[in-house]
Amino acid sequence: MNLLGHSAIWAALALSASAAWAQPAGAPPATATQAPRGMPPAGPLGEGPWDIKTQKADIHVEVVTKGLDHPWGMAFLPNGDMLVTERAGRLRVVRGGVLDAKPVEGLPEILAEGLGGLLDIALHPKFAQNGLVYMAYTKGKPKDNSTLAVMRGRWDGSNVLKDVKTIFVASAWHGKPPIAARCCGQGPASGSYGSRLVFDNAGYLFVTVGDRNYGEMAQQPATDIGKILRLKDDGSIPKDNPFVGKGEFLPQIWTLGHRNPLGLTINPADGSLWETEFGPRGGDELNRIEKGKNYGWMKVTQGFHYNGAPAEGIKEVPGMTDPVLAFGPPSINPGNIAFVSGDKFPGWKGDLLMATMSRTVERISFDDSGKVVGQEAMLKDLKQRFRDVRMGPDGYIYLLTDETDGALLRIKPAA
């Protein structure tokens, strides 16, 4: 379906949602509010390869490796090898296209509970000189408060990460019973950590922190819950962050009002920062992230709260920034994102690819003004939940499947 078809559906759904929320009873039908959240595990991935025809490119999808347990993030090393994180708390190496059976040692204690664990990974912009690797992980104890933290270590090609240090711990501690009363049927505290890491062109590190299913906190200035943060490469705070010296605001905050931001990337064409985040039921978002802005959650959403409670606003709310694109209902469950660059996929150049847990890879195209003008759902026949997508230094596209028997896939142009 093209964007016009999607837009018509979304417009109708938004209209019906607005009408429903205007009524006292006004919520999705009871059967909808009771629907299970998320996608169940998929069946086994075949051996491949697969030749697939898409709207603007014929592609060849191949398996680089299987045997990964819910992989979350990947990083490309200068020698062509790769580092891949597994949510269960392991860092793996893919050497010459082969998964090293031995995980990397030297990591700190990681709380692998719920959707927490070892999460995203990024290399320092000067990795070739300093060997520094950054990873987001969950810090805490079972049945106790937990939060997102960022570690840094030095990689020398061995199976041991050296000089490991936690450089930042988010002020997002939450989870110890009794859990505070929250509205709207929100989920467990062991989810919605966020975790994506991206260095910008100036060498600053951006970190996404989810709302921990405590959405009321996403608007609170004295917590990192539901925020995107901006740090120096040593974890300290840049003096030109937008909320430095502004009342109760934590100085590391770059933007606020986020639910569960699980996608983050820099557009190589102009250096802009882009993010995806889960809505509740519907209302998943693609956002262009700009300094100091408020993206609305949980006051504003184009989705339905889980218990049918109305949102305070849907869109065009003063002081809040609307998404570039909103999805659903139903939810599309967006993961990481990457802009297509290089010359391998000329029909896709400049488009945004989005991994989704609803078993598609979405391709989103824009006009010269940045307006969305096309969308295509791809790779549905693989029936896999996709967590991460990246452009490789070889110009090909790489994907991670979020499955118990997860895989690393590579997309090439069809021969």
PyMOL commands that set and color helices and strands:
alter all, ss='L'
color gray80, all
select helices_A, chain A and resi 3-21+30-33+127-130+215-219+380-382
alter helices_A, ss='H'
color red, helices_A
select strands_A, chain A and resi 50-53+58-68+71-76+82-86+90-95+98-99+118-123+132-140+146-154+162-169+194-199+205-209+227-231+253-256+260-266+273-278+284-289+325-327+334-339+352-356+361-366+372-378+386-391+397-401+406-413
alter strands_A, ss='S'
color yellow, strands_A
deselect
rebuild
show_as cartoon
